[in-house]
Amino acid sequence: MTFPVSGSYRSVFFTSASTGYIAGQLGTGSSPLIMKTTNSGANWIDQPTGQAQYLNSIYFPNTNTGFACGRVGLMIKTTTGGTTGIKIINGIAESFLLEQNYPNPFNPGTKIRFDIPSLEGGRGRMVTLKIYDALGREVAALVNEQLQPGTYEIDFDASHLTSGIYYYRLSAGNFSETKKMVLLK
């Protein structure tokens, strides 16, 4: 196995004999680094994080769900086996907010951003974000877990769906909001 670029590698984790991840710091600066291999380390692909802080560790409990942790409470999560899954944008949210996906219309990927405020004592909330077709059938569950307060963004890949109108619904406790999006192939 060869390492892809010069940097400070703080954590290496393989989900199988061929697929693995490196987390750390690029060069001598504080730029974060996540690299992925699918051929046992012969080649590595950069996984952009959208963060400015370096990463200390990386862990995957299964092939698609992974976590990378950094300084000052930074945690990045993926549900797709890459950094195109959910990620926290910042830790300040005063109220619930579900933004319009971007781009819209889209083909095949779009981003959905939402805010989750804290409960009494700063605790997190059980949150679901689901996608429904025009007949109201659930076609994807993007989030179904306890989330800490903050602003989140999730990438949705609809390459497996047909063109049409879809709805996404964010639910947490008594809050629920639905928005419409259009997939054009």
Secondary structure as GFF3:
##gff-version 3
##sequence-region A 1 185
A	DSSP	beta_strand	7	14	.	.	.	ID=ss1
A	DSSP	beta_strand	20	26	.	.	.	ID=ss2
A	DSSP	beta_strand	32	37	.	.	.	ID=ss3
A	DSSP	beta_strand	45	46	.	.	.	ID=ss4
A	DSSP	beta_strand	55	59	.	.	.	ID=ss5
A	DSSP	beta_strand	66	70	.	.	.	ID=ss6
A	DSSP	three_ten_helix	71	73	.	.	.	ID=ss7
A	DSSP	beta_strand	75	78	.	.	.	ID=ss8
A	DSSP	beta_strand	87	90	.	.	.	ID=ss9
A	DSSP	beta_strand	97	98	.	.	.	ID=ss10
A	DSSP	beta_strand	109	116	.	.	.	ID=ss11
A	DSSP	three_ten_helix	120	122	.	.	.	ID=ss12
A	DSSP	beta_strand	125	133	.	.	.	ID=ss13
A	DSSP	beta_strand	138	147	.	.	.	ID=ss14
A	DSSP	beta_strand	150	157	.	.	.	ID=ss15
A	DSSP	beta_strand	164	172	.	.	.	ID=ss16
A	DSSP	beta_strand	175	183	.	.	.	ID=ss17
###
